């Protein structure tokens, strides 16, 4: 291998890490608009699709939550602005999270961010300079294609009807000054299925051109010119041999690094838990309604931010900033041993996680991070789970195991595990300061 090819390979690996979140994200945007996701039916751009139940094993999405009912809308603002209307939820927790093409969380609407009263918002595309209608709040969308990921707190099947009423009153409609027809995702040159590495870079090339990032990243992108990522026409359908070799090797190297950093990266740890409270702080440029433009929540080191963005896309695509919902996850027990469905475990909370909304533990398989069917259809457990059994001192002991415990008291606190390796995720919705300043400490998972 020549030195030039080695340099191209390293550059291709860097481009993979940089581009993976957007390529994955927009693949999911495309999938949602065409096929939906389990309980979230497909819907065209600029229309909400509302789930009518909590997510389960038939919702194959990375680290999907089982706490809230989803409402998802894929936005295409290439035809003009959109008007969003939300109802009065009478105090019920909900959040509409806005995610741009690069996976930046750039706005929030909901109980924490804007309250629970009825309101309207004008969603405007890049370069928009018209007036905002009276009574509406403007949200500037950084890229013409973006997503709204809505989550409605739901206490269970009996609460779904109330959630459905709120969903039906959550509306998206074209603003009257819209000037053209939206054109969706950019097309890319055909690449055979047996060339997934080349297809990845072709998608990245087309999407980088269609959805420019913030100026700092736009300058950074220039370094990828030798790979053909800035070319107007695709170099990947019939690439020169040394480029094809570098792209394939760089793809593999970049993917391996993302996988390694996802499980072994330098996140803070607490009793075996990876604290991903800052896993979505890579947005350093776009701060609209509901975001916190505070140094505590912004990675100023852009190289670090790019890696964090890639690992977050891999393990928890469309996750919220920690101040909206704090996540902790683990692959190991408190002794550092891999969690395995052949074992039984306990998780004892002397005090519950300090939150203003609610908290839960959700169970996922490996390596896909999907929910897995179990005999009692329980995929998460938390402070809203009916019938939990607390100890005499007020503590709560959860039981993580594949088989149902024999006694009813223990079974009330049972979260079924898959038969093989697994990864639980703790979610704390609207967490209090004690979660972040170390005052509150997560307990370890122990073998029982």
N, C-alpha and C positions, 0 to 999 in steps of 0.2 A: 504494500500500500504506500502510495507516495505521501510526502508531507502535505501536499495540497489537498489530497483526499482526506487525510487525517484532520486537517483544519476544517474542511467542509463537514465532516462527521460531527465534530464538536459543535459547530454552528447549528447543524441540524438537530442535535440533541437539545441545544438551548432554545431553538425555535419550537420544538415539541413542547417543552415546559411552558413557554410563553403562550403558545396557541391552543394547547389542549383544552383549557376551560371554555374558550369560545367555540371551538369545534364541537365539543361534547354538548355544550349548552344549546347551540343552534340545531344540532341533530335532535335534541329533545323537543325543542320548539317545533320543529318540522313534524316529529312523531305525534306530538300532542294535537297539532292542527289536522293531521290525517287519520290517526288511529286512536287518539286519546290515551288514557292510562287507567286500565281497570275501571273503577267506579267513576272516573272523570271522562265523560264521553268526548269524542273529537268535536271540535268547533272551529269554524273559520277564524282567521285573524279578526281582531277587534270585536269579538263576542265572548262573553263569559261562558264557561262550561262549569256547571255546579255539580259536585258529587252529592249523592243522596244518602250516603252512609259513610261511616268511618273507614279508612283504608285498611286493607287486609292483604293476604298472600296473593290475591289476584291483581294487585297493583305493583307491577315490577318497576319500581323506581328506587334509586339509591337513597337509603335511610329515610324512606317515607314515614311521616309520623302517624300515630294511631290515636292522637289526642283530640284532633280537630277535624272538622269536615272541610274539604278543600273547595275553593273556587279558583279557577285558573283562566286567565285570558292572555293570549298572545297578541301583542300590539304591533301594528304596522302603521307608522305615522308618515310614510312616504306620500300618502294622499292628503295629509293635513292633520289638524289637531282633533282630539277626541274629548268629549265631555263625560266625566265620571261622576255618578251620583250615588251616595251611600245613605242608608236609612239610619234612623235612631235605633240603636240596639238596646237601649234601656239598661246600660251598664254591663251588658254581656261582653266578655273579652273577644276581640277579633283583631286581626291585623291583615292589611293589604300591603304586601311587600313588593317593591318595584325593583326589577333586576334588568340591567342593560345587557347588550349582546356579549360583553366581556365578563359577565357575572358580577358586576359591581352592584351592590345594594345602594341605590341612590335616593330612595324615598320610602316613607312608611305612612300609612293612614290606618288609624285604629285606636283602641282604648288608651294605650300608653302615649302614642304620638300626638293624636288630635282629639281625643275624647270619643264619646259614643253618640253624640248628637248627629242629626242629619246634616249633610254638607255636600258641596259639589266642587270638583277640581277640573281644571282645564289642562290636559296633557298635550304638551307642544313639542314638535320635532326640532332638531337642530336648525338654527338659523331663523326661527320663527320670531317675528317682531310686531305682531298685531296686538290689538287691545284684548284684555281679559274681560269676559262678561261680568256684569255686576253680581256680586255675591259669591263668585267662584275664586278659588285659590289656584294659582298657576303651579304646575309641576313641569319643569323642563326635562325632557327625556334625552339623554346623551346620544343615543343611537336610534336610528329609525325603527329598528325592530327591538322589542323589549318584552318583558313578561310581568304580569301581575300574578303573584301567588298569594291567594287569600286563604286564611285559616280562621274558622269559626269554632269557638269552644263549644263542645257538645258533651253532655253528661251521659250519653248512651242512646240506644234506639228510641226510647220514649221522648227524647229531646230533639230528634231529627226534624220533626214537623215544624217546630219553632225556628230552627235554623233555616229550613227551606223557605220560610216566609221572608226572612231577612235576605237570603240569596236572591230571591225573585225581585226584591226592591233595590238590588245593586245593579246599576245600569251603565252601559257604555254606549255612546252614540256619537256619530260624526258631528263636529262643530260646524255651524252653518257656513263658515268661510272656507271649508275644505275645498281645495282647488283641483284635485285630480284623483285618479284611481290608484290605490295602493298596489305595490308590485311584489311584496313578500320577500322571501329569501333570494339571494342571488343564485343564478345557475352556475354550475362549474363544468368543466370539460369532462367528458366521460373517461373514467379510468376503470379497467376491468376489476371485478371483485377479488381476483387473486393477487391484486396489487394494493392491499389496504394501506401500506405505508405511503405510496404515491398518492392515493386518494386523500389521505389525511392532509398532506401538504397542498394538494390542489384545492381542497375546501378552505384551508387556511388562507391561501392566496386570494381566492375570490371574496372571502368574507372580510379580510383585512381591508380590501379596497372599498367594500360596500359600507363598512362600519368603522370609520376612523376612530381611534382612541383619543384620549387627551393629548395635548401637544407634547408633553414629555415622552410619552410612549410612542408617539408618531415619529419623533426623532430617533428613538431607540430602534424602531423597526428598520431603519436604513441599513443596519448591520446585516440584515438577512438578504440583501440584494444578490450576493453570490449564489444563493440557493434558488433564485428565480421567484421568490415570494413577492417581489415588487413588479414582476413582469405583467404587462397588460394582457398578453395571451399566455396560455399555459405551456410551460416547458416540460410537463410531466407525462404527457401522453406518449411521447417518444423521447425520453431523456437521454442525454449522453451517458455512456456507461459509468464514468467516474462520479457523476452526480447521482445516478440511481443507486450506486453502491453506498455513497455517503448518506443518502436519505434513509435507506433501509437500516443501516447501522446506527445512524443518529436517532431514528425512531425507536429502535430497541433500547438504546442507552437512555434516552429521555424517559421512556416508559418505565424502565427499571428504577430510575431515580425517583420518579413520582411514587411508585409503589413502595419503595423503601422509606421515603420520607413520610408517607402516609401512616406507616405503622411504627417507625423508629425515629421520627423527626424530633426536633428540639423543643417540643411543646412542654410547658410546665406540667409536672405530674404531682399527684396527691394520692397516696395509698393505692397505687396501681392505675388510677384514672388519668387519662390524658385530658388536660383541661384545654378545651378548644374555645375558650371564651373570646379569644381574639382571632379566630380562624377566618373572619370575614372583614377584617380591618384593612384589606388591601386597597379599598377605594380611597384614593388620596386627592380626588379631583372634583367629584360631583356630589354636592350636598344640598338636597332639596328637603321638602317637608318631612319632618319626623326623624331626620338623621342628626347625629351629634358631631359637630365639627370641633372635636376636642382631641388634643394630642394623645390622650389615653386610648383613643379608638381609631388611630391612623398609623399605618406603617410608613414612616418617612424613608426607610431603606427600600427602594423600589425593587432591587434584586431579591431581597427577602420576600417582599410582597408578592412578586411573581410566583415564587415557589409555593408560598402559602395558598395563593389562589388556585394553583394546580392541585395541591393535595386536598383542598376543601372541595373542589369540583369532583374529585375522585371519590371522596368519602361522604360528602354531605351537600350535594348540589342543591342550590336554592335555600341554603340555611340562612338564618337571620343573624344580624349583629348580636353580640352578647348582651347588649343592654335591652334588646327585645326578648330574646330567648337564649339563655346560656346553655351550652352543650358540654357534657363530659362523656368520654367513651373509653372503653378498655377492651383489650384483647387478652389480658392476663388477670390472675387473681392477686390477692395482696402479697403473696410470696413470689410473684413474678412468673408463675407457671401459666402456660396457655390455658384459657378457658375451653373446656371440652364437655360435650354432651354426655360423655360416659361417666361424668362425676356429678355430685350434688353440691350445691353451694348455698351459703346464707349471706345476706346483706342486712346488717343491723343499723338502723338510724336511731341514735339516742335522741336526736332532735331532727325534725323534718327540715328539708332545705328551705331557707328563708326567701319567700317569693310574695309578690303582691297579686299574682294570678293563680297559678297552680304548677305542680311538678309531676313528672312521671319517669319510669324506667321502661324502655322499649327494647325488645329482643330482635336481633338480626343474625342472619347466617353469614358465613364466609364462603367464598370470597366476594359474593355479589352485594352484600349488605341489604338483603331483601327480608321481608317478613316471611315466616314459615308457618304453614298450617299446623295446628295442634288440636288435641281432643276437646278443649273447652273454649276455643276461639278467643283466647286471651293473648293479646300481643303486647300489651303494656299494662303497667300497674303503677298506681300513684295515689295522691291524696284525694282523688275523686272516685277511686274504685270502691264500690259498695261492699260492705261486709268485712272490711279489713279487721284483723284481730291485733290489738295493741297489747303489749306486756303491761304488767302491773305498774311499772315505773314510767309508763307513757311511751316507751320506746317502741319501734316498729321493726320486726324482723321479717324480711322477705326471703322466700325460698326459691332458688333457681335450680331447676332439675328437669329431666325429661319425663319422669313418671309422677303421677299424682301422689302426694303424701297420703298416708293411710288415715290420719286423724283429720277431722273437719277443721279444727282451729288452724292447723298448719296449712291445710289446703286452701283456706281463705286467702292466704298470703303467697300463693304459688304463682310464679311466672314460668310457664313451660319453656324449656330450652330445646333447640334442634339437636339431632342425634350426633352431629359432628362439632367442629369448631364454631364458636359463636362470638358475637360482640354486642353487649348491651350498651345503650346510650341513655344517659340521664339528661332530661330536659327540664329547665327551670324557666318558666314564663314570667316575664317582668321581674327578674331577680333583684334582690336588695343588695346594698353595698357590701354586706358581710360576705357575699359570694366571691367578690372580687378582691377584697382587701385581706383575705386569709383568715378573717375572724371565724368563718364557718368552714369546717373541714369535712370532706366527703369520707365516709367509712370505706374500708377495704371489703372486697368480696372474699369470703373464706370458704375453704372446703369444709363440708359438714360430715 
